[in-house]
């Protein structure tokens, strides 16, 4: 059975991942399912959503692992997916790379300036700017390899979608997950 294709959007809260994912679903010529980490977090009991206890942190980590396993399951079943994620916690990317490095994945960093992130958060009724700044600090694209970087502030939604569609058609060039996996293996061998 052929494996599913993956468009993997990685970026901080309010960077534009959801808008991009929904627009992509409408414009892609074949069906792509949308898997958002927030959907899985929303399924958790409320008392575990703020991981300030070891038990809550354990439940949160299991939930994120479930997201990663769900992504793999969809790919193995031949389902195309758009993943919306935030690799801002230690171990999340490593786990994802271990599970998914052999698959065809377009790894995309979704970004926009901090002042725009803050404006969007205010519009959504969220005012925890420390959370955004913390996510930005832990999601530094200079420490990562991406197939594509999308700026939802500088470029229109249509321009960004066209870049992603072009990248989807050039599958041989999308090697970020494989490269990151190889770097991870190299680090483990050196240590």
Secondary structure, 3 states (H helix, E strand, C coil): CCCCCEEEEECCCCCCHHHHHHHHHHHCCCCCEEEEHHHHHHHCCHHHCCCCCHHHHHHHHHHHHHHHHHHHHHHHCCCCEEEEECCCCCCHHHHHHHHHCCCCEEEEEEECCHHHHHHHHHHHCCCCHHHHHHHHHHCCHHHCCCCEEEECCCCCHHHHHHHHHHHHHCHHHCCHHHHHHHHHHHHHHHC
